[in-house]
Amino acid sequence: MANRPLTSVLNQGQPYALALFRVVFGLLFACHGAGSLFGALDRTSVPSGTWPNWHSAVIELVCGTLIVLGLGTRAAAFLASGAMAYAYFKVHQPEGLFPIQNGGEMSAMFCWAFLLLVFTGPGALALDRLFVARGESRTAGQDHNDRTRASV
């Protein structure tokens, strides 16, 4: 390890760092949704069905949970990023130009963090990888069976 450059070592850990990033941001997002929907974590619950707060809370809880699990990560992150962009521009931006002025730092951070996951994927330790591996092994088995039948 002493002979390898630091970048090489860091690059090997990249999928795990990305997975940790995904889990932390997904959990924080899901906690916001749970707090708003159920009044958990010292938050006040929003009335059921109210626009946009209740719908946003559902997106936060569902997408946050999917992101933590690494299940449909890119789609969930895309929806979560869009919801946070909407929150920023509809709720915060009219109060001031910059996030530090208008209280929209969290919306902006969540928006960009989830947009990053759209492009990078879930990293290591994601349930998506289990389903991809199963699908590939089924396809490989089916291809083998098809070739065997074709040669007979």
C-alpha positions as a Markdown table, in Angstrom:
| # | Residue | x | y | z |
|---|---|---|---|---|
| 1 | Met | 0.0 | 0.0 | 0.0 |
| 2 | Ala | 2.9 | 2.3 | 0.6 |
| 3 | Asn | 4.0 | 2.1 | -3.0 |
| 4 | Arg | 0.5 | 2.9 | -4.4 |
| 5 | Pro | -0.4 | 6.6 | -4.9 |
| 6 | Leu | -3.1 | 7.9 | -2.5 |
| 7 | Thr | -5.5 | 8.5 | -5.4 |
| 8 | Ser | -5.4 | 4.8 | -6.2 |
| 9 | Val | -6.3 | 3.9 | -2.6 |
| 10 | Leu | -9.1 | 6.5 | -2.5 |
| 11 | Asn | -10.5 | 5.3 | -5.9 |
| 12 | Gln | -10.9 | 1.8 | -4.5 |
| 13 | Gly | -13.0 | 3.1 | -1.6 |
| 14 | Gln | -15.1 | 5.3 | -3.9 |
| 15 | Pro | -18.1 | 2.9 | -4.2 |
| 16 | Tyr | -18.3 | 2.6 | -0.4 |
| 17 | Ala | -18.0 | 6.3 | 0.2 |
| 18 | Leu | -20.8 | 6.9 | -2.3 |
| 19 | Ala | -22.9 | 4.3 | -0.5 |
| 20 | Leu | -22.3 | 6.1 | 2.8 |
| 21 | Phe | -23.2 | 9.4 | 1.2 |
| 22 | Arg | -26.4 | 7.8 | -0.2 |
| 23 | Val | -27.4 | 6.3 | 3.1 |
| 24 | Val | -26.8 | 9.5 | 5.1 |
| 25 | Phe | -28.6 | 11.8 | 2.7 |
| 26 | Gly | -31.5 | 9.3 | 2.2 |
| 27 | Leu | -31.9 | 8.8 | 6.0 |
| 28 | Leu | -32.0 | 12.6 | 6.6 |
| 29 | Phe | -34.5 | 13.0 | 3.8 |
| 30 | Ala | -36.7 | 10.2 | 5.1 |
| 31 | Cys | -36.6 | 11.7 | 8.6 |
| 32 | His | -38.0 | 14.9 | 7.3 |
| 33 | Gly | -40.8 | 13.1 | 5.6 |
| 34 | Ala | -41.6 | 11.0 | 8.7 |
| 35 | Gly | -41.5 | 14.1 | 10.9 |
| 36 | Ser | -44.0 | 15.9 | 8.6 |
| 37 | Leu | -46.3 | 13.0 | 8.1 |
| 38 | Phe | -46.4 | 11.5 | 11.6 |
| 39 | Gly | -45.3 | 14.3 | 13.9 |
| 40 | Ala | -42.2 | 12.3 | 14.7 |
| 41 | Leu | -38.8 | 13.7 | 15.7 |
| 42 | Asp | -40.2 | 16.8 | 17.4 |
| 43 | Arg | -41.9 | 18.0 | 14.3 |
| 44 | Thr | -45.5 | 19.0 | 13.7 |
| 45 | Ser | -47.4 | 16.8 | 11.3 |
| 46 | Val | -49.0 | 18.4 | 8.2 |
| 47 | Pro | -52.7 | 17.8 | 7.5 |
| 48 | Ser | -53.3 | 14.9 | 5.2 |
| 49 | Gly | -53.6 | 15.7 | 1.5 |
| 50 | Thr | -52.6 | 19.4 | 1.8 |
| 51 | Trp | -50.6 | 20.8 | -1.2 |
| 52 | Pro | -47.7 | 20.9 | -1.3 |
| 53 | Asn | -46.6 | 20.0 | 2.2 |
| 54 | Trp | -48.2 | 16.6 | 2.6 |
| 55 | His | -47.2 | 15.5 | -0.9 |
| 56 | Ser | -43.7 | 16.7 | -0.3 |
| 57 | Ala | -43.5 | 14.7 | 2.9 |
| 58 | Val | -44.7 | 11.6 | 1.2 |
| 59 | Ile | -42.0 | 12.1 | -1.5 |
| 60 | Glu | -39.4 | 12.7 | 1.3 |
| 61 | Leu | -40.3 | 9.5 | 3.2 |
| 62 | Val | -40.7 | 7.2 | 0.2 |
| 63 | Cys | -37.8 | 8.4 | -1.9 |
| 64 | Gly | -35.5 | 8.8 | 1.2 |
| 65 | Thr | -36.3 | 5.2 | 2.2 |
| 66 | Leu | -35.6 | 3.9 | -1.4 |
| 67 | Ile | -32.4 | 5.8 | -1.5 |
| 68 | Val | -31.2 | 4.4 | 1.8 |
| 69 | Leu | -31.9 | 0.9 | 0.6 |
| 70 | Gly | -30.4 | 1.6 | -2.8 |
| 71 | Leu | -33.5 | 0.4 | -4.5 |
| 72 | Gly | -34.5 | 2.4 | -7.6 |
| 73 | Thr | -31.9 | 4.9 | -6.5 |
| 74 | Arg | -31.6 | 6.9 | -9.7 |
| 75 | Ala | -35.3 | 7.3 | -10.2 |
| 76 | Ala | -36.0 | 8.1 | -6.5 |
| 77 | Ala | -33.1 | 10.5 | -6.4 |
| 78 | Phe | -34.4 | 12.2 | -9.6 |
| 79 | Leu | -37.9 | 12.7 | -8.0 |
| 80 | Ala | -36.3 | 13.9 | -4.7 |
| 81 | Ser | -34.1 | 16.3 | -6.5 |
| 82 | Gly | -37.0 | 17.7 | -8.4 |
| 83 | Ala | -39.1 | 18.1 | -5.3 |
| 84 | Met | -36.3 | 20.0 | -3.6 |
| 85 | Ala | -35.8 | 22.2 | -6.6 |
| 86 | Tyr | -39.6 | 23.0 | -6.5 |
| 87 | Ala | -39.4 | 23.7 | -2.8 |
| 88 | Tyr | -36.4 | 26.0 | -3.3 |
| 89 | Phe | -37.8 | 28.0 | -6.2 |
| 90 | Lys | -41.5 | 28.1 | -5.0 |
| 91 | Val | -40.9 | 28.6 | -1.2 |
| 92 | His | -37.5 | 30.0 | -0.6 |
| 93 | Gln | -36.2 | 31.9 | -3.6 |
| 94 | Pro | -39.0 | 34.5 | -3.5 |
| 95 | Glu | -37.6 | 35.5 | -0.1 |
| 96 | Gly | -34.2 | 36.4 | -1.4 |
| 97 | Leu | -31.7 | 35.6 | -4.2 |
| 98 | Phe | -29.2 | 33.3 | -2.3 |
| 99 | Pro | -30.0 | 30.3 | -0.1 |
| 100 | Ile | -28.2 | 31.9 | 2.9 |
| 101 | Gln | -30.6 | 34.8 | 2.6 |
| 102 | Asn | -33.8 | 32.9 | 2.1 |
| 103 | Gly | -33.4 | 29.9 | 4.4 |
| 104 | Gly | -33.2 | 27.5 | 1.4 |
| 105 | Glu | -29.8 | 25.9 | 2.2 |
| 106 | Met | -31.3 | 22.5 | 3.0 |
| 107 | Ser | -33.5 | 22.4 | -0.1 |
| 108 | Ala | -30.5 | 23.4 | -2.3 |
| 109 | Met | -28.2 | 20.9 | -0.6 |
| 110 | Phe | -30.7 | 18.0 | -0.9 |
| 111 | Cys | -31.5 | 19.0 | -4.5 |
| 112 | Trp | -27.8 | 18.9 | -5.6 |
| 113 | Ala | -26.9 | 15.8 | -3.5 |
| 114 | Phe | -29.8 | 13.8 | -5.1 |
| 115 | Leu | -28.9 | 15.1 | -8.5 |
| 116 | Leu | -25.4 | 13.7 | -8.0 |
| 117 | Leu | -26.9 | 10.3 | -7.2 |
| 118 | Val | -28.9 | 10.4 | -10.4 |
| 119 | Phe | -25.6 | 10.5 | -12.3 |
| 120 | Thr | -23.4 | 8.4 | -10.1 |
| 121 | Gly | -25.8 | 5.6 | -9.1 |
| 122 | Pro | -26.0 | 4.1 | -5.6 |
| 123 | Gly | -22.5 | 3.0 | -5.1 |
| 124 | Ala | -21.8 | -0.2 | -3.2 |
| 125 | Leu | -24.2 | -2.2 | -0.9 |
| 126 | Ala | -27.3 | -1.3 | -2.8 |
| 127 | Leu | -30.3 | -3.6 | -3.3 |
| 128 | Asp | -30.3 | -2.5 | -7.0 |
| 129 | Arg | -27.2 | -4.6 | -7.4 |
| 130 | Leu | -28.9 | -7.8 | -6.1 |
| 131 | Phe | -31.7 | -7.5 | -8.7 |
| 132 | Val | -29.2 | -6.7 | -11.5 |
| 133 | Ala | -27.1 | -9.7 | -10.5 |
| 134 | Arg | -30.2 | -12.0 | -10.5 |
| 135 | Gly | -31.4 | -10.7 | -13.8 |
| 136 | Glu | -28.0 | -11.2 | -15.4 |
| 137 | Ser | -27.7 | -14.7 | -14.0 |
| 138 | Arg | -31.2 | -15.6 | -15.3 |
| 139 | Thr | -30.4 | -14.1 | -18.7 |
| 140 | Ala | -27.1 | -16.0 | -18.8 |
| 141 | Gly | -28.9 | -19.2 | -17.9 |
| 142 | Gln | -31.6 | -18.5 | -20.5 |
| 143 | Asp | -29.0 | -17.7 | -23.2 |
| 144 | His | -27.2 | -21.0 | -22.4 |
| 145 | Asn | -30.5 | -23.0 | -22.6 |
| 146 | Asp | -31.4 | -21.2 | -25.9 |
| 147 | Arg | -28.0 | -22.1 | -27.4 |
| 148 | Thr | -28.3 | -25.7 | -26.2 |
| 149 | Arg | -31.7 | -26.0 | -27.8 |
| 150 | Ala | -30.5 | -24.4 | -31.0 |
| 151 | Ser | -27.6 | -26.8 | -31.3 |
| 152 | Val | -29.8 | -30.0 | -30.9 |
